[in-house]
Amino acid sequence: MTHVDAREPQQDRSRATRARLLAAAITCLAELGWSASTVAVVAERAGVSRGAAQHHFPTREALFTAALEHVTRERGEQMRRQFAEQGRQLSTEAIVEVVFGLFSGTFFRAALMLWVAAAAEPQLREQVVPLEARIGREVHRMVVDVLGVDERVDGVRETVQATLDLARGLGLANLLTDDGARRGRIARQWAHTLERTLPR
Amino acid sequence: MTHVDAREPQQDRSRATRARLLAAAITCLAELGWSASTVAVVAERAGVSRGAAQHHFPTREALFTAALEHVTRERGEQMRRQFAEQGRQLSTEAIVEVVFGLFSGTFFRAALMLWVAAAAEPQLREQVVPLEARIGREVHRMVVDVLGVDERVDGVRETVQATLDLARGLGLANLLTDDGARRGRIARQWAHTLERTLPR
């Protein structure tokens, strides 16, 4: 038993180190961009030795894709909880605002930096493409569920996809300047459009 | 007169050098991303000496924002001509496809690389923000004109903006994988929606 007891705190420490590295990777990526976000920079920001960082993540690509996967899962669960608690009472406009909100802030900024870097780096691209596809499918499924729409109806699938593509485009428009007020007006208008075109 | 004659070919050469640098800047940016697109790399690709490149564009930021401005003007004129010739005969779906097409290919890829780099580099950001605003206004105006809609009507402005934000989001979705087939389906669906919601 003493053997197990001695190992437990070490596992906790290891888990905490990993979590710190993932969080630091996201903020570095969002603030500095891909080129400046080396493993050394992330390790320093996390207060972890470079050796420890490399023990957890053998490559730079592995560190950043794991970080994005981690945040996606967290945010997905958060959104699912929010929708599960309030889903049926939420207005279409409130749902649209939650979806638009997913594509803003540090998380979206970090993801954007990674997607764009992957366009010029084949090694990174290989890891990012399947991750992007999985994230896309999960978010799509959540939005279909919370809107309570039937994708077998003609045009419904495309309208839900358009909602997510619109959210992504708004996220990009919000990158260099605060576009929040305009986004709010578009959310209202988009909610009207959804109510008129999607049978809930 | 001999003085003028002697200067003319030199001016032509200078203009040709400038044009080659602008074109090379766009392809470098689209293919290599911002970090790898130095003035030296662009000059080599253009077949121009580094000194000549620096004579035309004193800073790296000046070269790339000029390049983007140049391509924007060219593509804007091309779109305006196409719309002027065919505007009233174009179906809403064809118009949506032209607009979506603006946010794809080398031009959009280069612009995206520049926007995203500007998020992490204040000096670049200063030049990119007013350029982005101007491009945004010009494209918006063109789309309003070709759709023949009245922005004083409630919701029209937001719906036109949403069309452009949707196009931008689709452009981003097309960055790492060919998303053309899905984009075509969304264009069809979006054209239906526009026809139902925008009085032309």
HADDOCK unambig.tbl for C-alpha pairs under 7 A between the chains (distance, minus, plus):
assign (segid A and resid 31 and name CA) (segid B and resid 120 and name CA) 6.04 0.50 0.50
assign (segid A and resid 32 and name CA) (segid B and resid 120 and name CA) 5.24 0.50 0.50
assign (segid A and resid 33 and name CA) (segid B and resid 120 and name CA) 5.95 0.50 0.50
assign (segid A and resid 35 and name CA) (segid B and resid 35 and name CA) 6.92 0.50 0.50
assign (segid A and resid 113 and name CA) (segid B and resid 116 and name CA) 6.82 0.50 0.50
assign (segid A and resid 116 and name CA) (segid B and resid 113 and name CA) 6.82 0.50 0.50
assign (segid A and resid 119 and name CA) (segid B and resid 175 and name CA) 6.66 0.50 0.50
assign (segid A and resid 119 and name CA) (segid B and resid 176 and name CA) 5.88 0.50 0.50
assign (segid A and resid 120 and name CA) (segid B and resid 31 and name CA) 6.02 0.50 0.50
assign (segid A and resid 120 and name CA) (segid B and resid 32 and name CA) 5.23 0.50 0.50
assign (segid A and resid 120 and name CA) (segid B and resid 33 and name CA) 5.95 0.50 0.50
assign (segid A and resid 129 and name CA) (segid B and resid 176 and name CA) 6.74 0.50 0.50
assign (segid A and resid 155 and name CA) (segid B and resid 189 and name CA) 6.25 0.50 0.50
assign (segid A and resid 158 and name CA) (segid B and resid 185 and name CA) 6.89 0.50 0.50
assign (segid A and resid 158 and name CA) (segid B and resid 186 and name CA) 5.44 0.50 0.50
assign (segid A and resid 158 and name CA) (segid B and resid 189 and name CA) 6.55 0.50 0.50
assign (segid A and resid 162 and name CA) (segid B and resid 166 and name CA) 6.79 0.50 0.50
assign (segid A and resid 162 and name CA) (segid B and resid 186 and name CA) 6.58 0.50 0.50
assign (segid A and resid 165 and name CA) (segid B and resid 166 and name CA) 5.54 0.50 0.50
assign (segid A and resid 165 and name CA) (segid B and resid 169 and name CA) 4.62 0.50 0.50
assign (segid A and resid 165 and name CA) (segid B and resid 170 and name CA) 5.66 0.50 0.50
assign (segid A and resid 166 and name CA) (segid B and resid 162 and name CA) 6.83 0.50 0.50
assign (segid A and resid 166 and name CA) (segid B and resid 165 and name CA) 5.53 0.50 0.50
assign (segid A and resid 166 and name CA) (segid B and resid 166 and name CA) 4.02 0.50 0.50
assign (segid A and resid 166 and name CA) (segid B and resid 169 and name CA) 5.61 0.50 0.50
assign (segid A and resid 168 and name CA) (segid B and resid 169 and name CA) 4.71 0.50 0.50
assign (segid A and resid 169 and name CA) (segid B and resid 165 and name CA) 4.63 0.50 0.50
assign (segid A and resid 169 and name CA) (segid B and resid 166 and name CA) 5.65 0.50 0.50
assign (segid A and resid 169 and name CA) (segid B and resid 168 and name CA) 4.71 0.50 0.50
assign (segid A and resid 169 and name CA) (segid B and resid 169 and name CA) 3.59 0.50 0.50
assign (segid A and resid 170 and name CA) (segid B and resid 165 and name CA) 5.68 0.50 0.50
assign (segid A and resid 175 and name CA) (segid B and resid 119 and name CA) 6.66 0.50 0.50
assign (segid A and resid 176 and name CA) (segid B and resid 119 and name CA) 5.87 0.50 0.50
assign (segid A and resid 176 and name CA) (segid B and resid 129 and name CA) 6.75 0.50 0.50
assign (segid A and resid 185 and name CA) (segid B and resid 158 and name CA) 6.90 0.50 0.50
assign (segid A and resid 186 and name CA) (segid B and resid 158 and name CA) 5.45 0.50 0.50
assign (segid A and resid 186 and name CA) (segid B and resid 162 and name CA) 6.56 0.50 0.50
assign (segid A and resid 189 and name CA) (segid B and resid 155 and name CA) 6.30 0.50 0.50
assign (segid A and resid 189 and name CA) (segid B and resid 158 and name CA) 6.52 0.50 0.50
